Amino acid sequence: MNKSTVMFACLCTSVLAACSSGGPAGDSEANPEAVRIISEFEGLYELPVGWDGSTREAFLEIQAPSETGEANVIVSRQDQSRNCFETDFFPGRAFISEFDGRVFLNDIDDIEASVISLVNSTTLRIEPAVGDVVLGTVSNLDVQICAPA
């Protein structure tokens, strides 16, 4: 074997060992308190027309949290030509700030780095870092998601 092959094999072995030994390669600890808090936000919320500057209807879904207390968040916007809702390509996430305990939405177009809270059992208050406050209301509608184009 040549020197570069040996070095590559050693590097691969080190990476695999770190991943299997519970090292920092993506491991997270369970957080039951975060799961409990994020679970309170779980649901489908109808967003008001104009929340993102458009005239399309939209829904925001906060899914069940993982054991670490983070939840996927999916925004679906109306596709008026196909009479269905298109979901954002990548989900955002809901999580609790380690510093002050507030619940944040992140990685979501138009409401990046938003603080969320429940006004009552049917209203989600979204306070984006930039822009106006958005109030979403719990929806029991069956949202028709567009088939991939």
Summary of the structure (lengths in Angstrom):
residues: 149
radius of gyration: 20.0
end to end distance: 48.9
largest distance: 66.9
contacts: 388
relative contact order: 0.15
helix: 17%
strand: 34%
